[in-house]
Amino acid sequence: MKHNRILALILILLLASGALGSAFAEPIVIVDDVGRTVELEKPLERVAVFNKMNVEIVRALGKIDTVVGIDANTAQDEAYWPELDLNAIAGQKQTELNYEAIVAMNPDAVILPSNGSWEEAEEKLEPFGIPVIVATGWENTNFEPQVRILAAAFGVEEKGQEYIDFCNGPIDLIRERMDSVPESERKSVYFENSGDYCTCLVGSGWNDMIVLGGGVNLFGDINFADADTSKGSVHSFAVDPELILERNPDVILYNVYSTAAKSGTSIYVEMDPSEIPDVLSEICKRPGWENLDAVQNGQVYGFTAFTGNACFKIVASCYIAKWLYPDLFADLDPEAFYNEWLTVYQGAAPLGEGQVGQIH
C-alpha cells in the first residue's frame, strides 16, 4: 500500500511538472518547402535562421525570442533586430553555414530557404540530431505555405493564420478590382533594379510584385533560360537602352538602394524625403528619356529596397496599384498597411516619409 502511495505521488509530481505530458506528447510532423517530412519532438524553442525574410516570419509569429543564430547578411541590419544577439552568427549567408558555430548554439532546428545549402546542412547536422527545415520566406507568390510550415514548427498555427489573413487583405482587394481591367488596358511598367538599365524578368519576385500590382512587365517576354545569362539574373538583367525607348513604358519604377544604407543592401533606415525624387530626376536625364511617356506624364516612381521587399513585396504591390490606377484604388492605403505590418508584426517603428517618392 505504501509503495502504491509513493508511485501515485511520483505520478502527480510528473504531471504537475509536465514531464510525463511531454514524454507522451504527439510529435510535430511537418512537410517543408522541398517536400521533406520533418518530425519534431516538441515545438521549436531554439532556432538558427537563415535569410532575413524567414526571420521576419518568425518575428511575425511572435517567436523572435527563440532565435539563437542568424546569418551575417541579416545581422548587418542592426536597427531592425533589437531583440537579437547580432554577434550570434550561424554563417555568412544561406549558402555559407558555419557548422561549428551552429552546433555550439544547440538549436532545436536550422531554418533555411530552398535556395540555401539545406542538403549539405542536413548531412552535416544529422549526426548532432539537429533537423533542418526548409522554408523560403522570400517567395512572395507562395508565402502562405512558408508561414504555415513555420507556424506548425513553432506550434502557433492560429497566429500563422492571423498573419496570412492580414497579408491576403490587400492582395484580395487588388485582384478583385483588377478583374475589371482588361489585359489590353493594363499599364506597362519598366522596373530598374541593381544597375543601370537592369530590370527584372519572369521568375523574379520583382516581376510578381509588378503583376500583383496590376502592371505588365515591359520585359516580361524575355525568357531567361534562352537569354544571354552573362547579362545578369532574373532579378537584375541588363537590357538594351534603345529597347526601353522603343517600348515606351507607361510607368517607370526604380528600386533605390539608399545612399544612407550600406551599398547594395535593403536595410531598415530612414530616408530624407528629397532623396528618392532627386534620384529619379537624375535618371530621367538619360539620353532620350525626355521623350518617354512615363517621364512626360510624371509617372516615374521609386521606393527603397527595404520597402520593396516589405511583407513579401505586398507593400510595394499596393503602392504600384495605387500609382497605376489611382481612381480604381482611391481607398487603398499602402502606407497604413505598411505601418501596421511594421508595428504589429515586426515590432518596428514606421520609417515615415522618404520610403517612396515620385519625380519632381
One Martini backbone bead per residue (centre of mass of N, CA, C, O) as a GRO file, in nm:
protein
  360
    1MET     BB    1   0.060   0.062  -0.022
    2LYS     BB    2   0.297   0.251   0.011
    3HIS     BB    3   0.400   0.210  -0.279
    4ASN     BB    4   0.148   0.328  -0.422
    5ARG     BB    5   0.170   0.612  -0.298
    6ILE     BB    6   0.442   0.680  -0.422
    7LEU     BB    7   0.357   0.650  -0.719
    8ALA     BB    8   0.133   0.862  -0.709
    9LEU     BB    9   0.316   1.099  -0.631
   10ILE     BB   10   0.499   1.089  -0.878
   11LEU     BB   11   0.274   1.129  -1.088
   12ILE     BB   12   0.186   1.408  -0.991
   13LEU     BB   13   0.461   1.548  -1.029
   14LEU     BB   14   0.489   1.495  -1.333
   15LEU     BB   15   0.231   1.638  -1.419
   16ALA     BB   16   0.301   1.915  -1.296
   17SER     BB   17   0.579   1.943  -1.469
   18GLY     BB   18   0.526   1.792  -1.767
   19ALA     BB   19   0.700   1.537  -1.823
   20LEU     BB   20   0.484   1.328  -1.904
   21GLY     BB   21   0.347   1.486  -2.124
   22SER     BB   22   0.603   1.508  -2.309
   23ALA     BB   23   0.656   1.202  -2.338
   24PHE     BB   24   0.342   1.167  -2.477
   25ALA     BB   25   0.366   1.351  -2.698
   26GLU     BB   26   0.302   1.452  -2.997
   27PRO     BB   27   0.452   1.484  -3.273
   28ILE     BB   28   0.582   1.705  -3.510
   29VAL     BB   29   0.459   1.710  -3.848
   30ILE     BB   30   0.628   1.819  -4.142
   31VAL     BB   31   0.616   1.982  -4.463
   32ASP     BB   32   0.829   2.122  -4.651
   33ASP     BB   33   0.941   2.314  -4.932
   34VAL     BB   34   1.075   2.016  -5.048
   35GLY     BB   35   0.897   1.763  -4.919
   36ARG     BB   36   0.994   1.717  -4.639
   37THR     BB   37   0.989   1.516  -4.356
   38VAL     BB   38   0.948   1.659  -4.028
   39GLU     BB   39   1.039   1.567  -3.693
   40LEU     BB   40   0.914   1.682  -3.380
   41GLU     BB   41   0.899   1.666  -3.036
   42LYS     BB   42   0.864   1.986  -3.032
   43PRO     BB   43   0.838   2.292  -3.010
   44LEU     BB   44   1.021   2.545  -3.092
   45GLU     BB   45   1.301   2.716  -2.891
   46ARG     BB   46   1.559   2.680  -3.092
   47VAL     BB   47   1.705   2.888  -3.356
   48ALA     BB   48   1.843   2.886  -3.683
   49VAL     BB   49   1.838   3.164  -3.920
   50PHE     BB   50   1.791   3.202  -4.272
   51ASN     BB   51   1.700   3.482  -4.383
   52LYS     BB   52   1.523   3.760  -4.336
   53MET     BB   53   1.231   3.657  -4.410
   54ASN     BB   54   1.230   3.432  -4.198
   55VAL     BB   55   1.264   3.613  -3.952
   56GLU     BB   56   1.001   3.770  -3.999
   57ILE     BB   57   0.814   3.534  -3.955
   58VAL     BB   58   0.898   3.466  -3.670
   59ARG     BB   59   0.817   3.744  -3.558
   60ALA     BB   60   0.514   3.737  -3.651
   61LEU     BB   61   0.475   3.471  -3.454
   62GLY     BB   62   0.622   3.545  -3.171
   63LYS     BB   63   0.949   3.398  -3.200
   64ILE     BB   64   1.219   3.571  -3.162
   65ASP     BB   65   1.326   3.442  -2.883
   66THR     BB   66   1.436   3.167  -3.039
   67VAL     BB   67   1.674   3.317  -3.165
   68VAL     BB   68   2.034   3.207  -3.179
   69GLY     BB   69   2.069   3.246  -3.505
   70ILE     BB   70   2.235   3.414  -3.783
   71ASP     BB   71   2.310   3.577  -4.054
   72ALA     BB   72   2.517   3.829  -4.161
   73ASN     BB   73   2.321   3.974  -4.348
   74THR     BB   74   2.104   4.020  -4.132
   75ALA     BB   75   2.289   4.156  -3.903
   76GLN     BB   76   2.342   4.443  -4.047
   77ASP     BB   77   2.044   4.520  -3.936
   78GLU     BB   78   2.046   4.660  -3.642
   79ALA     BB   79   1.773   4.831  -3.601
   80TYR     BB   80   1.575   4.573  -3.671
   81TRP     BB   81   1.723   4.376  -3.421
   82PRO     BB   82   1.692   4.423  -3.090
   83GLU     BB   83   1.642   4.110  -2.993
   84LEU     BB   84   1.924   4.038  -3.104
   85ASP     BB   85   2.224   3.860  -3.138
   86LEU     BB   86   2.455   3.985  -3.374
   87ASN     BB   87   2.697   3.771  -3.286
   88ALA     BB   88   2.512   3.520  -3.371
   89ILE     BB   89   2.676   3.350  -3.612
   90ALA     BB   90   2.582   3.086  -3.853
   91GLY     BB   91   2.668   3.260  -4.107
   92GLN     BB   92   2.703   3.447  -4.383
   93LYS     BB   93   2.496   3.260  -4.546
   94GLN     BB   94   2.276   3.029  -4.698
   95THR     BB   95   2.566   2.908  -4.842
   96GLU     BB   96   2.733   2.982  -4.553
   97LEU     BB   97   2.799   2.771  -4.309
   98ASN     BB   98   2.857   2.737  -3.948
   99TYR     BB   99   2.874   2.443  -3.790
  100GLU     BB  100   3.019   2.496  -3.526
  101ALA     BB  101   2.832   2.725  -3.433
  102ILE     BB  102   2.565   2.572  -3.445
  103VAL     BB  103   2.627   2.348  -3.243
  104ALA     BB  104   2.685   2.550  -3.005
  105MET     BB  105   2.379   2.657  -3.003
  106ASN     BB  106   2.170   2.426  -2.979
  107PRO     BB  107   1.941   2.370  -3.178
  108ASP     BB  108   1.633   2.241  -3.281
  109ALA     BB  109   1.681   2.413  -3.554
  110VAL     BB  110   1.722   2.474  -3.905
  111ILE     BB  111   1.657   2.757  -4.118
  112LEU     BB  112   1.597   2.730  -4.476
  113PRO     BB  113   1.607   2.795  -4.791
  114SER     BB  114   1.586   2.645  -5.105
  115ASN     BB  115   1.859   2.828  -5.193
  116GLY     BB  116   2.007   2.679  -4.987
  117SER     BB  117   2.226   2.457  -4.791
  118TRP     BB  118   2.034   2.203  -4.696
  119GLU     BB  119   2.174   1.940  -4.780
  120GLU     BB  120   2.437   1.985  -4.631
  121ALA     BB  121   2.310   2.041  -4.355
  122GLU     BB  122   2.176   1.769  -4.316
  123GLU     BB  123   2.441   1.606  -4.316
  124LYS     BB  124   2.606   1.767  -4.092
  125LEU     BB  125   2.362   1.761  -3.855
  126GLU     BB  126   2.262   1.470  -3.804
  127PRO     BB  127   2.475   1.371  -3.583
  128PHE     BB  128   2.340   1.609  -3.378
  129GLY     BB  129   2.019   1.621  -3.405
  130ILE     BB  130   1.974   1.853  -3.634
  131PRO     BB  131   1.728   1.985  -3.793
  132VAL     BB  132   1.597   2.067  -4.119
  133ILE     BB  133   1.419   2.357  -4.241
  134VAL     BB  134   1.228   2.440  -4.526
  135ALA     BB  135   1.197   2.798  -4.591
  136THR     BB  136   1.071   3.054  -4.833
  137GLY     BB  137   1.018   3.377  -4.750
  138TRP     BB  138   1.069   3.524  -5.044
  139GLU     BB  139   0.818   3.378  -5.174
  140ASN     BB  140   0.559   3.576  -5.258
  141THR     BB  141   0.359   3.367  -5.420
  142ASN     BB  142   0.431   3.144  -5.157
  143PHE     BB  143   0.378   3.230  -4.845
  144GLU     BB  144   0.176   3.047  -4.698
  145PRO     BB  145   0.342   2.782  -4.664
  146GLN     BB  146   0.570   2.912  -4.500
  147VAL     BB  147   0.403   2.996  -4.259
  148ARG     BB  148   0.289   2.712  -4.192
  149ILE     BB  149   0.549   2.568  -4.136
  150LEU     BB  150   0.641   2.751  -3.896
  151ALA     BB  151   0.386   2.743  -3.724
  152ALA     BB  152   0.401   2.436  -3.674
  153ALA     BB  153   0.690   2.427  -3.548
  154PHE     BB  154   0.585   2.635  -3.307
  155GLY     BB  155   0.273   2.597  -3.236
  156VAL     BB  156   0.117   2.864  -3.417
  157GLU     BB  157  -0.134   2.845  -3.620
  158GLU     BB  158  -0.316   3.090  -3.552
  159LYS     BB  159  -0.101   3.306  -3.603
  160GLY     BB  160  -0.052   3.228  -3.895
  161GLN     BB  161  -0.341   3.290  -3.998
  162GLU     BB  162  -0.342   3.585  -3.921
  163TYR     BB  163  -0.108   3.667  -4.109
  164ILE     BB  164  -0.231   3.572  -4.372
  165ASP     BB  165  -0.484   3.750  -4.362
  166PHE     BB  166  -0.338   4.016  -4.362
  167CYS     BB  167  -0.188   3.979  -4.637
  168ASN     BB  168  -0.457   3.916  -4.811
  169GLY     BB  169  -0.620   4.172  -4.809
  170PRO     BB  170  -0.489   4.340  -5.052
  171ILE     BB  171  -0.479   4.115  -5.258
  172ASP     BB  172  -0.784   4.072  -5.292
  173LEU     BB  173  -0.850   4.361  -5.375
  174ILE     BB  174  -0.676   4.385  -5.628
  175ARG     BB  175  -0.784   4.139  -5.786
  176GLU     BB  176  -1.079   4.218  -5.795
  177ARG     BB  177  -1.039   4.496  -5.948
  178MET     BB  178  -0.862   4.389  -6.192
  179ASP     BB  179  -1.095   4.232  -6.335
  180SER     BB  180  -1.196   4.515  -6.477
  181VAL     BB  181  -0.914   4.499  -6.632
  182PRO     BB  182  -0.799   4.462  -6.918
  183GLU     BB  183  -0.512   4.349  -7.047
  184SER     BB  184  -0.497   4.579  -7.277
  185GLU     BB  185  -0.518   4.817  -7.027
  186ARG     BB  186  -0.260   4.764  -6.900
  187LYS     BB  187   0.022   4.880  -6.755
  188SER     BB  188   0.340   4.957  -6.829
  189VAL     BB  189   0.660   4.839  -6.676
  190TYR     BB  190   0.961   4.983  -6.572
  191PHE     BB  191   1.215   4.806  -6.389
  192GLU     BB  192   1.480   4.909  -6.172
  193ASN     BB  193   1.771   4.692  -6.073
  194SER     BB  194   2.092   4.683  -5.991
  195GLY     BB  195   2.132   4.884  -6.238
  196ASP     BB  196   2.181   5.005  -6.533
  197TYR     BB  197   1.940   4.877  -6.728
  198CYS     BB  198   1.809   4.692  -6.502
  199THR     BB  199   1.590   4.414  -6.483
  200CYS     BB  200   1.309   4.214  -6.468
  201LEU     BB  201   1.195   3.878  -6.473
  202VAL     BB  202   1.064   3.599  -6.509
  203GLY     BB  203   1.113   3.457  -6.170
  204SER     BB  204   1.074   3.712  -6.014
  205GLY     BB  205   0.952   3.889  -5.749
  206TRP     BB  206   0.935   4.158  -5.902
  207ASN     BB  207   0.743   4.067  -6.118
  208ASP     BB  208   0.514   3.980  -5.923
  209MET     BB  209   0.474   4.261  -5.805
  210ILE     BB  210   0.373   4.395  -6.064
  211VAL     BB  211   0.136   4.205  -6.127
  212LEU     BB  212  -0.019   4.246  -5.861
  213GLY     BB  213  -0.035   4.570  -5.926
  214GLY     BB  214  -0.134   4.560  -6.252
  215GLY     BB  215   0.109   4.511  -6.424
  216VAL     BB  216   0.335   4.520  -6.712
  217ASN     BB  217   0.613   4.384  -6.802
  218LEU     BB  218   0.824   4.510  -7.036
  219PHE     BB  219   1.020   4.223  -6.995
  220GLY     BB  220   0.828   3.953  -6.983
  221ASP     BB  221   0.937   3.812  -7.268
  222ILE     BB  222   1.192   3.720  -7.130
  223ASN     BB  223   1.382   3.425  -7.142
  224PHE     BB  224   1.635   3.329  -6.949
  225ALA     BB  225   1.701   3.045  -7.072
  226ASP     BB  226   1.746   3.205  -7.371
  227ALA     BB  227   1.952   3.392  -7.262
  228ASP     BB  228   2.208   3.603  -7.168
  229THR     BB  229   2.355   3.530  -6.864
  230SER     BB  230   2.573   3.768  -6.856
  231LYS     BB  231   2.336   3.993  -6.787
  232GLY     BB  232   2.243   3.809  -6.535
  233SER     BB  233   1.926   3.797  -6.388
  234VAL     BB  234   1.593   3.789  -6.306
  235HIS     BB  235   1.644   4.046  -6.110
  236SER     BB  236   1.909   4.152  -6.300
  237PHE     BB  237   1.876   4.264  -6.635
  238ALA     BB  238   2.033   4.355  -6.914
  239VAL     BB  239   1.932   4.612  -7.133
  240ASP     BB  240   1.854   4.783  -7.405
  241PRO     BB  241   1.805   5.116  -7.410
  242GLU     BB  242   1.646   5.124  -7.683
  243LEU     BB  243   1.409   4.943  -7.587
  244ILE     BB  244   1.285   5.140  -7.392
  245LEU     BB  245   1.217   5.354  -7.602
  246GLU     BB  246   1.049   5.169  -7.788
  247ARG     BB  247   0.836   5.067  -7.562
  248ASN     BB  248   0.729   5.285  -7.383
  249PRO     BB  249   0.642   5.328  -7.086
  250ASP     BB  250   0.399   5.423  -6.858
  251VAL     BB  251   0.598   5.319  -6.622
  252ILE     BB  252   0.843   5.400  -6.368
  253LEU     BB  253   1.061   5.195  -6.168
  254TYR     BB  254   1.269   5.242  -5.867
  255ASN     BB  255   1.536   5.095  -5.691
  256VAL     BB  256   1.648   5.229  -5.384
  257TYR     BB  257   1.978   5.238  -5.277
  258SER     BB  258   2.067   5.395  -5.026
  259THR     BB  259   2.308   5.620  -4.918
  260ALA     BB  260   2.240   5.542  -4.606
  261ALA     BB  261   2.326   5.270  -4.692
  262LYS     BB  262   2.454   4.992  -4.762
  263SER     BB  263   2.575   4.862  -5.024
  264GLY     BB  264   2.315   4.675  -5.168
  265THR     BB  265   2.100   4.715  -4.953
  266SER     BB  266   1.782   4.654  -4.739
  267ILE     BB  267   1.762   4.846  -4.502
  268TYR     BB  268   1.657   4.988  -4.204
  269VAL     BB  269   1.592   5.329  -4.306
  270GLU     BB  270   1.598   5.649  -4.305
  271MET     BB  271   1.478   5.916  -4.522
  272ASP     BB  272   1.509   6.162  -4.722
  273PRO     BB  273   1.247   6.298  -4.903
  274SER     BB  274   1.453   6.394  -5.147
  275GLU     BB  275   1.606   6.148  -5.259
  276ILE     BB  276   1.422   6.005  -5.463
  277PRO     BB  277   1.354   6.246  -5.649
  278ASP     BB  278   1.652   6.297  -5.722
  279VAL     BB  279   1.710   6.024  -5.852
  280LEU     BB  280   1.486   6.040  -6.067
  281SER     BB  281   1.582   6.298  -6.208
  282GLU     BB  282   1.851   6.178  -6.307
  283ILE     BB  283   1.745   5.936  -6.483
  284CYS     BB  284   1.570   6.136  -6.674
  285LYS     BB  285   1.855   6.240  -6.823
  286ARG     BB  286   1.864   6.040  -7.016
  287PRO     BB  287   1.888   5.947  -7.323
  288GLY     BB  288   1.553   6.003  -7.443
  289TRP     BB  289   1.365   6.023  -7.179
  290GLU     BB  290   1.200   6.284  -7.251
  291ASN     BB  291   1.010   6.095  -7.457
  292LEU     BB  292   0.875   5.952  -7.244
  293ASP     BB  293   0.571   5.909  -7.114
  294ALA     BB  294   0.643   5.880  -6.814
  295VAL     BB  295   0.798   6.148  -6.798
  296GLN     BB  296   0.586   6.346  -6.917
  297ASN     BB  297   0.360   6.231  -6.688
  298GLY     BB  298   0.499   6.166  -6.404
  299GLN     BB  299   0.558   5.825  -6.410
  300VAL     BB  300   0.788   5.831  -6.164
  301TYR     BB  301   0.904   5.581  -5.935
  302GLY     BB  302   1.002   5.511  -5.587
  303PHE     BB  303   1.183   5.275  -5.372
  304THR     BB  304   1.297   5.113  -5.130
  305ALA     BB  305   1.430   4.809  -5.074
  306PHE     BB  306   1.277   4.761  -4.814
  307THR     BB  307   0.995   4.825  -4.923
  308GLY     BB  308   0.998   4.621  -5.162
  309ASN     BB  309   1.027   4.366  -4.945
  310ALA     BB  310   0.784   4.410  -4.783
  311CYS     BB  311   0.576   4.175  -4.716
  312PHE     BB  312   0.627   4.004  -4.981
  313LYS     BB  313   0.585   4.276  -5.166
  314ILE     BB  314   0.299   4.397  -5.096
  315VAL     BB  315   0.352   4.690  -5.047
  316ALA     BB  316   0.448   4.757  -5.336
  317SER     BB  317   0.187   4.665  -5.479
  318CYS     BB  318   0.013   4.883  -5.356
  319TYR     BB  319   0.158   5.123  -5.476
  320ILE     BB  320   0.131   5.042  -5.770
  321ALA     BB  321  -0.176   5.039  -5.788
  322LYS     BB  322  -0.206   5.338  -5.707
  323TRP     BB  323  -0.032   5.457  -5.941
  324LEU     BB  324  -0.178   5.323  -6.191
  325TYR     BB  325  -0.489   5.329  -6.028
  326PRO     BB  326  -0.620   5.577  -5.855
  327ASP     BB  327  -0.930   5.537  -5.890
  328LEU     BB  328  -0.954   5.230  -5.817
  329PHE     BB  329  -0.750   5.301  -5.541
  330ALA     BB  330  -0.848   5.533  -5.343
  331ASP     BB  331  -0.881   5.338  -5.065
  332LEU     BB  332  -0.590   5.265  -5.077
  333ASP     BB  333  -0.340   5.215  -4.799
  334PRO     BB  334  -0.015   5.151  -4.800
  335GLU     BB  335   0.095   5.290  -4.542
  336ALA     BB  336  -0.090   5.151  -4.337
  337PHE     BB  337  -0.001   4.864  -4.399
  338TYR     BB  338   0.298   4.904  -4.348
  339ASN     BB  339   0.277   5.003  -4.050
  340GLU     BB  340   0.134   4.752  -3.941
  341TRP     BB  341   0.351   4.552  -4.005
  342LEU     BB  342   0.571   4.682  -3.836
  343THR     BB  343   0.426   4.711  -3.553
  344VAL     BB  344   0.274   4.427  -3.519
  345TYR     BB  345   0.489   4.209  -3.677
  346GLN     BB  346   0.790   4.370  -3.606
  347GLY     BB  347   0.830   4.589  -3.381
  348ALA     BB  348   0.840   4.855  -3.563
  349ALA     BB  349   0.897   5.155  -3.673
  350PRO     BB  350   0.809   5.380  -3.867
  351LEU     BB  351   0.980   5.557  -4.141
  352GLY     BB  352   0.824   5.741  -4.303
  353GLU     BB  353   0.928   5.955  -4.499
  354GLY     BB  354   1.113   5.841  -4.802
  355GLN     BB  355   1.029   5.543  -4.914
  356VAL     BB  356   0.879   5.716  -5.124
  357GLY     BB  357   0.852   5.841  -5.476
  358GLN     BB  358   0.854   6.122  -5.707
  359ILE     BB  359   0.886   6.305  -5.952
  360HIS     BB  360   0.920   6.650  -5.983
   0.00000   0.00000   0.00000
